[in-house]
Amino acid sequence: MGVCILTESELRSVVGVDTQSLDAVATAFSWLQQGKVNMPPIMHISAREHHGDIDVKSACVEGVPVVAIKIASGFFNNPDRGLPAGSAMMVLLSAETGFCQAVLLDNGYLTDLRTGMAGAVAANLLAPKTVHTVGILGTGMQARFQARCLALVRPFQRILVWGRGPEKVRQYAEDMQTELGLPVEAADIETLVRQSQVVITTTPSQKPLVEADWLHPGLFVCAVGADFPGKQELQPEVLLGADRVVCDRLSQCTHNGELQHLCVEGALPPAFLVDELGELTTGVKPGRGKESEIIICDLTGTGVQDTAIANLAYQAALARGLGTQA
Amino acid sequence: MGVCILTESELRSVVGVDTQSLDAVATAFSWLQQGKVNMPPIMHISAREHHGDIDVKSACVEGVPVVAIKIASGFFNNPDRGLPAGSAMMVLLSAETGFCQAVLLDNGYLTDLRTGMAGAVAANLLAPKTVHTVGILGTGMQARFQARCLALVRPFQRILVWGRGPEKVRQYAEDMQTELGLPVEAADIETLVRQSQVVITTTPSQKPLVEADWLHPGLFVCAVGADFPGKQELQPEVLLGADRVVCDRLSQCTHNGELQHLCVEGALPPAFLVDELGELTTGVKPGRGKESEIIICDLTGTGVQDTAIANLAYQAALARGLGTQA
């Protein structure tokens, strides 16, 4: 009946950017599609006094022995004190008894990893076969994870990066060039979109960064940043002008994702069709058709990804005898 | 930046059934009334496969240094394996940075305590001045906490108890007679209601146990068991026939409490008035008027109670140097 406490370094030692994590997240989307998941709406707690937001996500999956309750926060005064704005941790309950089995003190690592892997799952299904240049908006943790995870599913030759702070852009370019062994160059957003076959947006922007005029045949755009009412990285015309729009979970994206900006009173325009990733991972719907299609994917991050990556990490940690009993 | 892990025994050593806990919970209801609280709707995760439910509650309060995220479960196959159905634990985040500060592995103790104290806060304001007999429906943990906590605010001479299992009733009577030093006798529900000045209902019933015909002048009924859609301990006529109805949080009670059974499409009958406890703890509305009034209180349990009791326990544990750093 003890509770296993796992630290970030222990969790980093058992799960990482590899095909096992990729498969776990792809499988999570299939579970959603197959109706094996009870996934409640995101719980949101506003900490107005300190410019903070707390989100709780969870999902219970048939046949999976643990239920993750993931608590993630963004406190936007933190950087002024030299602290990261974001953090996250997870509690794992037994899916059989409801008792707390483990506490994953991962400081957001598992969230970063499962978010990066959702981008890779989407790109694997929706990016063109041949990718020369990848454009990344943003220079933070997720800008790094998206590039790392994408490399699992597509070889590419170059990254173009854009960010608001020149020093952060320089640091990102230096770090990722070393890590991935390919050129990483700063660019303005228009150049970046026009020259890339895959564009990944990872900023906390509240107004559009990517314009519809810059779209071109064969482009895949994965919008990762918008995960809350008010956030936006794409002009609505980007979605309206695409050949196809896919998302992680429609009911979340119409409130929290790019799709919110197309909705009138919570509803998408009647003829506007959106597929969910789980329809693609299960083969109910196809991935990319023609190489020339323009495809957009809207990701908000789902509780089922949290349960999937947490279960993978916890089982691996158990097998290795890691953790402290409390 | 370490996380403090506190065990049930450590938490039991710092908070208990006393006026400090009572005041903390009374203050929590005042915070709600004063608009100092961001309290999201309850998150509910259904674990159908194993007949389980998981609820997540939380509240962020201006000026309170931690935000509790309380995870409570009820898995109804557990008793067949000799395990308790219910469990709970809490995660505390810093209200200033969002970082995880503490994990309270209390196995539901703090939830039991803050629920018992809500009953005592309500009784303190709404029970008649003179209470001879207290009637308790149910024989579980909350049937015990309600009696203990009530004793803080009203002296009484006798408990009548009703439960479905005779052996559990006998055990409850034996235990509480020893603990409180007064006679505790088994009774049928009608006798119990007719002879008591305070009736507290603590069962997981899904159909009415208390009938309106048994109401009598000067009765205070505190309904604690119904905290989920479908649960019910009182005939709707009990609420309709009372002189006054009070609840912890109206928006919760109309979905999860006794009040759900009066609602048509989520709305109470137009002329039906319900006060919230916070209106009474702040003095915006009075407590009991005449000794002869029949008053019902509907409690569903709120996230702000969790944050209040968790903060009390955590600060006390910190001051005593308890806990293990992870």
Interface residues (C-beta under 8 A of the other chain):
Chain A: V3 I5 T7 N38 M39 P40 P41 M43 H44 I45 S46 A47 R48 E49 H50 G52 I54 V56 S58 A59 C60 E62 G63 V67 I69 I71 S73 G74 F75 N77 N78 R81 L83 G86 S87 M89 V91 L93 A95 E96 T97 G98 F99 C100 V103 L105 T324 A326
Chain B: V3 I5 T7 N38 P40 P41 M43 H44 I45 S46 A47 R48 E49 H50 G52 I54 V56 S58 A59 C60 E62 G63 V67 I69 I71 S73 G74 F75 N77 N78 R81 L83 G86 S87 M89 V91 L93 A95 E96 T97 G98 F99 C100 V103 L105 T324 A326
